[in-house]
Amino acid sequence: MPAQRTFFSKRNGNQQLKIIKTYDTSLAREAFADMDSVALDHLAESLALEQQYELSEIPNPPADALDFLWDEVCESAREDGQKCSFFLVTQASQSIKTFLYVSGDWPSAEAYANQYALVKPA
């Protein structure tokens, strides 16, 4: 399995925002469980579910259908067959690391990290 890599790092005071690419599905699932409603809405929008499904097939709101959303993240994270890569947005402050967002694609994770950095200054 390829190693985890840092794709983005931004420091704001004593807080550091990072985007990490990982192939660890359990770590990605843990990050997904920590996402708040704003992050889940951003994720649902980035997955463009309305282009893949009839509106009646999409649980509404997506935050109420976490299993559905997680399955879509995993599908978008597929690289080769069963191999999946995830982009995790994390925030670290001193010894505390928090997961903020997880996606199967870089542009979505980068957009969320930049948006979060603007909204949540240290």
C-alpha positions as CSV (number, residue, x, y, z in Angstrom):
1,M,0.0,0.0,0.0
2,P,1.4,3.4,-0.9
3,A,2.4,5.7,1.9
4,Q,0.4,8.6,3.2
5,R,1.4,12.0,1.8
6,T,0.7,15.6,2.8
7,F,-0.6,17.5,-0.2
8,F,-1.3,20.9,1.5
9,S,-0.3,22.6,4.6
10,K,-1.3,26.0,5.9
11,R,-0.4,27.5,9.3
12,N,-2.6,30.1,10.9
13,G,-1.2,31.1,14.3
14,N,-0.9,28.0,16.4
15,Q,-3.2,26.0,14.2
16,Q,-2.2,24.0,11.2
17,L,-4.5,22.9,8.4
18,K,-3.4,19.9,6.3
19,I,-4.7,17.8,3.5
20,I,-3.4,14.3,3.6
21,K,-3.8,11.7,0.9
22,T,-4.2,8.2,2.4
23,Y,-5.1,4.7,1.2
24,D,-6.4,3.8,4.7
25,T,-10.1,3.3,4.4
26,S,-10.6,3.0,8.2
27,L,-8.9,6.3,8.8
28,A,-11.0,7.9,6.1
29,R,-14.1,6.4,7.7
30,E,-13.1,7.9,11.0
31,A,-12.6,11.3,9.4
32,F,-16.0,11.0,7.8
33,A,-17.7,10.2,11.1
34,D,-16.2,13.5,12.5
35,M,-17.5,15.7,9.7
36,D,-20.0,18.4,10.7
37,S,-23.1,19.3,8.7
38,V,-21.3,22.1,6.8
39,A,-18.6,19.6,5.7
40,L,-21.3,17.0,4.7
41,D,-23.2,19.6,2.7
42,H,-19.9,20.6,0.9
43,L,-19.2,16.9,0.2
44,A,-22.6,16.1,-1.1
45,E,-22.4,19.1,-3.4
46,S,-19.0,18.1,-4.7
47,L,-20.2,14.6,-5.5
48,A,-22.8,16.0,-7.9
49,L,-25.3,13.4,-6.9
50,E,-28.1,15.0,-8.9
51,Q,-26.2,14.2,-12.0
52,Q,-25.9,10.5,-11.2
53,Y,-29.3,9.8,-9.6
54,E,-32.9,10.7,-9.9
55,L,-33.8,13.2,-7.1
56,S,-36.1,10.6,-5.6
57,E,-33.2,8.3,-5.2
58,I,-31.1,10.7,-3.1
59,P,-31.8,10.8,0.6
60,N,-32.6,14.3,1.6
61,P,-30.9,16.0,3.3
62,P,-27.7,14.1,2.7
63,A,-26.6,14.6,6.3
64,D,-29.5,12.2,7.2
65,A,-28.2,9.5,4.9
66,L,-24.6,9.0,6.0
67,D,-24.3,5.4,4.7
68,F,-25.4,6.6,1.2
69,L,-22.9,9.4,1.3
70,W,-20.1,7.2,2.6
71,D,-20.7,4.7,-0.2
72,E,-20.5,7.6,-2.7
73,V,-17.2,8.8,-1.2
74,C,-15.7,5.3,-1.5
75,E,-16.9,5.1,-5.1
76,S,-15.3,8.4,-5.9
77,A,-12.1,7.4,-4.2
78,R,-11.5,4.4,-6.4
79,E,-8.2,4.4,-8.3
80,D,-7.6,0.9,-9.6
81,G,-10.1,-1.8,-9.0
82,Q,-10.5,-2.0,-5.2
83,K,-7.7,0.5,-4.4
84,C,-9.1,3.7,-3.0
85,S,-7.4,7.0,-2.1
86,F,-8.9,9.6,0.2
87,F,-8.0,13.2,0.9
88,L,-8.4,14.1,4.6
89,V,-8.5,17.7,5.8
90,T,-7.2,17.9,9.3
91,Q,-6.6,20.7,11.8
92,A,-3.9,20.4,14.4
93,S,-3.5,22.7,17.4
94,Q,-0.7,21.8,19.8
95,S,-1.3,18.1,20.5
96,I,-4.9,17.9,19.3
97,K,-5.6,16.7,15.8
98,T,-9.2,17.0,14.4
99,F,-10.6,15.6,11.2
100,L,-12.6,18.2,9.3
101,Y,-13.4,16.7,5.9
102,V,-12.8,13.6,3.7
103,S,-13.2,13.3,0.0
104,G,-12.2,11.0,-2.8
105,D,-10.9,13.9,-4.9
106,W,-8.3,16.6,-4.4
107,P,-10.2,19.6,-5.8
108,S,-13.1,19.1,-3.3
109,A,-10.7,18.7,-0.3
110,E,-8.6,21.8,-1.4
111,A,-11.8,23.9,-1.8
112,Y,-13.0,22.9,1.6
113,A,-9.6,23.6,3.3
114,N,-9.4,27.0,1.7
115,Q,-13.0,27.8,2.6
116,Y,-12.4,26.6,6.2
117,A,-9.2,28.7,6.5
118,L,-11.1,31.8,5.5
119,V,-14.1,31.2,7.8
120,K,-12.2,29.9,10.9
121,P,-9.3,32.2,11.5
122,A,-7.1,31.4,14.5
